[in-house]
Structure formats: C-alpha cells, structure tokens
C-alpha cells in the first residue's frame, strides 16, 4: 500500500509505502477494522524518520533479486 510522500520522499518519488509504527500494528490486525478506521493508518511516515540513499538502477528489473540491490552506490 502506498500513500503520498513525506517531505523527504517527495524529492525521490510521488508516493511512498505505508509504514506502520509499532503502536499501530494491533489496530492494523484488528479483524473488525473498517474502511473508516484503516484510513487513519494510511499516512506518510514522519519526516526525519527515514534513511535515504541511492541504489543501483538494477532494482527496476524484476529478474534481479539479490541482496546487493539494497547496498548504497554513493555512500
């Protein structure tokens, strides 16, 4: 699931994954969760909460699937 980007991610992409805080996990898993309740959890992660670095363009190809894809290329 994606949401609008926070300030940090906006320079990288026009959306970002929904990232749950540990305190929200029980709410997310609640079987009686309704659409109205879930929307409050689908928010951008707070600014200054992410580590952002450039990775290889090889991540754009589904045939590539190994750990080196997440290594920074310009640390």
N, CA and C atoms as an extended XYZ file, in Angstrom:
225
Properties=species:S:1:pos:R:3:atomname:S:1:resname:S:1:resid:I:1 pbc="F F F"
N         0.847       -1.163        0.000 N   UNK     1
C         0.000        0.000        0.000 CA  UNK     1
C         0.893        1.226        0.000 C   UNK     1
N         0.462        2.222       -0.736 N   UNK     2
C         1.233        3.453       -0.816 CA  UNK     2
C         0.384        4.637       -0.381 C   UNK     2
N         1.067        5.736       -0.107 N   UNK     3
C         0.432        6.982        0.284 CA  UNK     3
C         1.222        8.131       -0.319 C   UNK     3
N         0.770        9.340       -0.100 N   UNK     4
C         1.539       10.473       -0.612 CA  UNK     4
C         2.884       10.510        0.122 C   UNK     4
N         3.900       11.078       -0.492 N   UNK     5
C         5.224       11.067        0.142 CA  UNK     5
C         5.338       12.101        1.253 C   UNK     5
N         6.209       11.806        2.219 N   UNK     6
C         6.555       12.844        3.187 CA  UNK     6
C         7.540       13.796        2.502 C   UNK     6
N         7.997       14.805        3.201 N   UNK     7
C         8.880       15.809        2.598 CA  UNK     7
C        10.166       15.189        2.056 C   UNK     7
N        10.738       14.247        2.789 N   UNK     8
C        11.978       13.600        2.351 CA  UNK     8
C        11.780       12.813        1.050 C   UNK     8
N        10.730       12.035        0.989 N   UNK     9
C        10.491       11.178       -0.173 CA  UNK     9
C        10.002       11.935       -1.394 C   UNK     9
N         9.425       13.096       -1.210 N   UNK    10
C         8.870       13.855       -2.331 CA  UNK    10
C         9.924       14.169       -3.380 C   UNK    10
N        11.187       14.287       -2.965 N   UNK    11
C        12.247       14.565       -3.932 CA  UNK    11
C        12.657       13.309       -4.706 C   UNK    11
N        12.212       12.145       -4.245 N   UNK    12
C        12.562       10.874       -4.872 CA  UNK    12
C        11.413       10.326       -5.717 C   UNK    12
N        10.184       10.413       -5.182 N   UNK    13
C         9.037        9.798       -5.856 CA  UNK    13
C         7.757       10.478       -5.409 C   UNK    13
N         6.689       10.298       -6.193 N   UNK    14
C         5.415       10.936       -5.859 CA  UNK    14
C         4.535       10.104       -4.918 C   UNK    14
N         5.048        8.985       -4.450 N   UNK    15
C         4.344        8.194       -3.437 CA  UNK    15
C         5.386        7.410       -2.630 C   UNK    15
N         4.938        6.844       -1.525 N   UNK    16
C         5.828        6.045       -0.685 CA  UNK    16
C         5.019        4.923       -0.044 C   UNK    16
N         5.696        3.871        0.398 N   UNK    17
C         4.970        2.793        1.086 CA  UNK    17
C         4.380        3.294        2.398 C   UNK    17
N         3.252        2.744        2.774 N   UNK    18
C         2.723        2.999        4.110 CA  UNK    18
C         3.622        2.244        5.079 C   UNK    18
N         4.115        2.932        6.085 N   UNK    19
C         4.979        2.327        7.093 CA  UNK    19
C         4.271        2.469        8.432 C   UNK    19
N         3.896        1.343        9.032 N   UNK    20
C         3.200        1.377       10.312 CA  UNK    20
C         4.180        1.563       11.458 C   UNK    20
N         3.775        2.350       12.426 N   UNK    21
C         4.521        2.419       13.675 CA  UNK    21
C         4.136        1.195       14.508 C   UNK    21
N         5.020        0.765       15.362 N   UNK    22
C         4.756       -0.419       16.180 CA  UNK    22
C         3.454       -0.235       16.976 C   UNK    22
N         3.177        0.965       17.423 N   UNK    23
C         1.961        1.224       18.199 CA  UNK    23
C         0.683        1.032       17.373 C   UNK    23
N         0.799        1.082       16.042 N   UNK    24
C        -0.370        0.917       15.164 CA  UNK    24
C        -0.589       -0.518       14.700 C   UNK    24
N         0.338       -1.416       14.984 N   UNK    25
C         0.252       -2.781       14.460 CA  UNK    25
C        -0.980       -3.523       14.947 C   UNK    25
N        -1.324       -3.383       16.210 N   UNK    26
C        -2.504       -4.087       16.732 CA  UNK    26
C        -3.774       -3.581       16.056 C   UNK    26
N        -3.863       -2.278       15.828 N   UNK    27
C        -5.027       -1.720       15.131 CA  UNK    27
C        -5.122       -2.267       13.713 C   UNK    27
N        -3.984       -2.366       13.038 N   UNK    28
C        -3.937       -2.861       11.654 CA  UNK    28
C        -4.456       -4.304       11.576 C   UNK    28
N        -4.130       -5.098       12.571 N   UNK    29
C        -4.501       -6.517       12.574 CA  UNK    29
C        -5.875       -6.789       13.166 C   UNK    29
N        -6.546       -5.790       13.675 N   UNK    30
C        -7.852       -5.952       14.292 CA  UNK    30
C        -8.877       -6.423       13.252 C   UNK    30
N        -9.488       -7.600       13.465 N   UNK    31
C       -10.436       -8.143       12.477 CA  UNK    31
C       -11.648       -7.246       12.211 C   UNK    31
N       -12.045       -6.442       13.183 N   UNK    32
C       -13.225       -5.591       12.996 CA  UNK    32
C       -12.878       -4.236       12.377 C   UNK    32
N       -11.649       -4.070       11.933 N   UNK    33
C       -11.208       -2.824       11.317 CA  UNK    33
C       -12.079       -2.486       10.116 C   UNK    33
N       -12.551       -1.259       10.067 N   UNK    34
C       -13.397       -0.824        8.956 CA  UNK    34
C       -12.619        0.134        8.063 C   UNK    34
N       -13.172        0.419        6.914 N   UNK    35
C       -12.510        1.332        5.975 CA  UNK    35
C       -12.242        2.690        6.637 C   UNK    35
N       -13.192        3.179        7.405 N   UNK    36
C       -13.018        4.455        8.098 CA  UNK    36
C       -11.861        4.426        9.079 C   UNK    36
N       -11.685        3.295        9.769 N   UNK    37
C       -10.594        3.167       10.735 CA  UNK    37
C        -9.238        2.992       10.066 C   UNK    37
N        -9.218        2.294        8.956 N   UNK    38
C        -7.944        1.996        8.298 CA  UNK    38
C        -7.338        3.252        7.660 C   UNK    38
N        -8.167        4.155        7.188 N   UNK    39
C        -7.655        5.342        6.514 CA  UNK    39
C        -6.766        6.182        7.420 C   UNK    39
N        -7.011        6.170        8.709 N   UNK    40
C        -6.163        6.938        9.627 CA  UNK    40
C        -4.754        6.349        9.734 C   UNK    40
N        -4.595        5.068        9.351 N   UNK    41
C        -3.279        4.423        9.395 CA  UNK    41
C        -2.500        4.605        8.093 C   UNK    41
N        -3.172        5.030        7.031 N   UNK    42
C        -2.548        5.149        5.713 CA  UNK    42
C        -2.000        6.552        5.505 C   UNK    42
N        -1.036        6.912        6.315 N   UNK    43
C        -0.464        8.252        6.274 CA  UNK    43
C         1.032        8.182        6.001 C   UNK    43
N         1.615        9.268        5.508 N   UNK    44
C         3.063        9.273        5.283 CA  UNK    44
C         3.819        9.130        6.606 C   UNK    44
N         4.947        8.480        6.538 N   UNK    45
C         5.833        8.377        7.700 CA  UNK    45
C         6.374        9.760        8.004 C   UNK    45
N         6.636       10.051        9.265 N   UNK    46
C         7.082       11.400        9.619 CA  UNK    46
C         8.448       11.726        9.001 C   UNK    46
N         8.664       13.000        8.748 N   UNK    47
C         9.950       13.448        8.216 CA  UNK    47
C        11.057       13.185        9.227 C   UNK    47
N        12.245       12.993        8.726 N   UNK    48
C        13.450       12.696        9.509 CA  UNK    48
C        13.407       11.297       10.116 C   UNK    48
N        12.479       10.450        9.650 N   UNK    49
C        12.371        9.098       10.178 CA  UNK    49
C        12.918        8.032        9.232 C   UNK    49
N        13.428        8.456        8.066 N   UNK    50
C        13.907        7.513        7.064 CA  UNK    50
C        15.384        7.711        6.797 C   UNK    50
N        16.027        6.648        6.372 N   UNK    51
C        17.393        6.731        5.861 CA  UNK    51
C        17.282        6.558        4.351 C   UNK    51
N        17.662        7.590        3.591 N   UNK    52
C        17.507        7.573        2.144 CA  UNK    52
C        18.881        7.597        1.493 C   UNK    52
N        19.104        6.651        0.572 N   UNK    53
C        20.364        6.622       -0.168 CA  UNK    53
C        20.119        6.032       -1.548 C   UNK    53
N        20.989        6.371       -2.471 N   UNK    54
C        20.870        5.906       -3.850 CA  UNK    54
C        21.291        4.443       -3.960 C   UNK    54
N        20.521        3.684       -4.740 N   UNK    55
C        20.849        2.287       -5.022 CA  UNK    55
C        20.952        2.099       -6.531 C   UNK    55
N        21.414        0.957       -6.937 N   UNK    56
C        21.594        0.644       -8.352 CA  UNK    56
C        20.273        0.688       -9.123 C   UNK    56
N        20.332        1.099      -10.379 N   UNK    57
C        19.155        1.059      -11.251 CA  UNK    57
C        18.695       -0.365      -11.516 C   UNK    57
N        19.488       -1.333      -11.160 N   UNK    58
C        19.111       -2.742      -11.358 CA  UNK    58
C        17.887       -3.133      -10.532 C   UNK    58
N        17.511       -2.324       -9.545 N   UNK    59
C        16.303       -2.620       -8.760 CA  UNK    59
C        15.047       -2.516       -9.616 C   UNK    59
N        15.146       -1.878      -10.775 N   UNK    60
C        13.981       -1.676      -11.637 CA  UNK    60
C        13.629       -2.884      -12.494 C   UNK    60
N        14.390       -3.950      -12.394 N   UNK    61
C        14.161       -5.137      -13.216 CA  UNK    61
C        13.793       -6.314      -12.324 C   UNK    61
N        12.616       -6.872      -12.541 N   UNK    62
C        12.110       -7.931      -11.664 CA  UNK    62
C        12.973       -9.184      -11.665 C   UNK    62
N        13.761       -9.404      -12.705 N   UNK    63
C        14.631      -10.577      -12.756 CA  UNK    63
C        15.818      -10.474      -11.802 C   UNK    63
N        16.124       -9.284      -11.347 N   UNK    64
C        17.224       -9.088      -10.399 CA  UNK    64
C        16.673       -9.219       -8.991 C   UNK    64
N        17.261      -10.125       -8.226 N   UNK    65
C        16.739      -10.371       -6.886 CA  UNK    65
C        17.847      -10.881       -5.980 C   UNK    65
N        18.702       -9.979       -5.536 N   UNK    66
C        19.721      -10.384       -4.577 CA  UNK    66
C        20.050       -9.213       -3.656 C   UNK    66
N        20.736       -9.500       -2.584 N   UNK    67
C        20.978       -8.527       -1.518 CA  UNK    67
C        21.753       -7.292       -1.980 C   UNK    67
N        22.588       -7.425       -2.993 N   UNK    68
C        23.397       -6.271       -3.406 CA  UNK    68
C        22.552       -5.114       -3.919 C   UNK    68
N        21.299       -5.379       -4.264 N   UNK    69
C        20.427       -4.329       -4.775 CA  UNK    69
C        20.125       -3.260       -3.743 C   UNK    69
N        20.242       -3.573       -2.472 N   UNK    70
C        19.940       -2.575       -1.443 CA  UNK    70
C        21.175       -1.863       -0.919 C   UNK    70
N        22.341       -2.168       -1.439 N   UNK    71
C        23.560       -1.502       -0.999 CA  UNK    71
C        23.657       -0.108       -1.593 C   UNK    71
N        24.037        0.888       -0.787 N   UNK    72
C        24.225        2.235       -1.331 CA  UNK    72
C        25.305        2.243       -2.410 C   UNK    72
N        25.085        3.014       -3.506 N   UNK    73
C        26.122        3.067       -4.536 CA  UNK    73
C        26.989        4.321       -4.394 C   UNK    73
N        26.523        5.313       -3.656 N   UNK    74
C        27.314        6.512       -3.388 CA  UNK    74
C        27.266        6.836       -1.903 C   UNK    74
N        27.892        5.982       -1.083 N   UNK    75
C        27.773        6.202        0.377 CA  UNK    75
C        28.450        7.476        0.833 C   UNK    75
